[in-house]
Amino acid sequence: MLRGIYTGASGMQAQQHRLDALSNNLANVDVTGYKRDASVHKAFPEMLMRRFNDNGVHRLYSGIFKTD
């Protein structure tokens, strides 16, 4: 029972952050030099597997490798 409530609350919180970023972007669309806000959410298992496979080399979307 509590797991369902926590899952629902987590989803609502994620959507609230998404809505806050969107409303902030819309409110500041006419401001010169404004950089948009982004709300990024990923599932825990996906991030965990990404960390297991992480060797310090990060692949960008264009296929170019970048090291930190």
N, C-alpha and C positions, 0 to 999 in steps of 0.2 A: 504494500500500500504506500509506504513512504517513498520507495524508489520511484514510483510513478509520479508522485508529487514533486520530487526533486528533478526528475526528468522534464516534467512540464515547466517547472520554474526556470530551469536552465534554458529551455527553448524560448521562453518569454523574455528572459534577460538578453539572449542573443539577438532576438528580433528588436528589442528596445534599443540596443546599441546600434543596430543597422538603421533604424528609423532616426535616431539622433544624428548619425553621420549624414544621412540623406537630407534631413531638414537643415542642418548646418551648411551643407553644400548649396542648397537652394537659397538660403538667406544671404549667402556671401557671393553669389554668382557674379554680381556687378562690381565687386571690389577688385581693384587693380592689384595684381600680384598674389591673389589668393590661391593657395595650394589646396586642392580638395582633400577631404578626409576619406579614409577607407576603413571599412569594417571587414575584417577577415576572420573567418571561423572555419576550423577543420575538425574532423572527428579525431578523437584521441588515438584509436588504433592506427589510423593513417599516419599521424605524426610520430607515433612510436616506431612504426616500421621504417619511416624515413630516417629516424635517428639511428636505428640499428645499421642501416646501410650507409650512413654518413661517414666519409673518410677524410673530411676536411676540404674536399673539392665540391663546389656547388655548381650545378649546371643551370645556366640561365635558359630562358625560353627559346632563344635563338640558336642554342646548341653550343655556345661559346662557354668555355670553362673559366671559372673565376676562383682564385684562392684568396683566403682571408689573411 
